[in-house]
Each structure stands twice: as C-alpha cells, then as structure tokens.
Amino acid sequence: MAVADRLETALLVRETWKRLGLTQVQFAQGLGVRQAQRGE
C-alpha cells in the first residue's frame, strides 16, 4: 500500500510541475538543492 501511495504522489507531483511549466532540468536542480540542504 505504501509503495502505491508513493507512486501516486510522485505522479501527482509530476503532473503539478508540468502545469507549473517546470522543466526536468529545474526538477533535477530542485532535487539537488534538497539533497544539499540535508548535507548529502
């Protein structure tokens, strides 16, 4: 169940970002920033 929920959330986030007009490059940069903030 948790895996399905996560997948659904990921798809929802991608849909939302598409509507906001964000590109995959900005998506990747966003993930990079988040990881940097965690100290990874």
C-alpha positions as CSV (number, residue, x, y, z in Angstrom):
1,M,0.0,0.0,0.0
2,A,2.8,2.5,1.0
3,V,4.6,1.9,-2.3
4,A,1.4,2.5,-4.3
5,D,0.8,5.7,-2.3
6,R,4.3,6.9,-3.0
7,L,3.9,6.2,-6.7
8,E,0.6,8.1,-6.8
9,T,2.2,11.0,-5.0
10,A,5.1,11.1,-7.4
11,L,2.8,11.1,-10.4
12,L,0.7,13.8,-8.8
13,V,3.8,15.9,-8.2
14,R,5.0,15.5,-11.8
15,E,1.6,16.5,-13.1
16,T,1.6,19.6,-10.9
17,W,5.1,20.6,-12.0
18,K,4.0,20.1,-15.7
19,R,1.2,22.5,-15.1
20,L,3.5,25.0,-13.5
21,G,5.7,24.8,-16.5
22,L,8.8,23.5,-14.8
23,T,11.3,21.6,-16.9
24,Q,13.0,18.3,-15.9
25,V,16.2,20.3,-15.6
26,Q,14.6,22.5,-12.9
27,F,13.2,19.4,-11.3
28,A,16.7,17.8,-11.1
29,Q,18.1,21.1,-9.7
30,G,15.4,21.1,-7.1
31,L,16.3,17.6,-6.0
32,G,20.0,18.6,-5.9
33,V,19.2,21.6,-3.7
34,R,17.1,19.4,-1.4
35,Q,19.9,16.9,-1.0
36,A,22.5,19.6,-0.4
37,Q,20.3,21.0,2.4
38,R,20.3,17.6,4.0
39,G,24.1,17.6,4.0
40,E,24.4,14.7,1.5
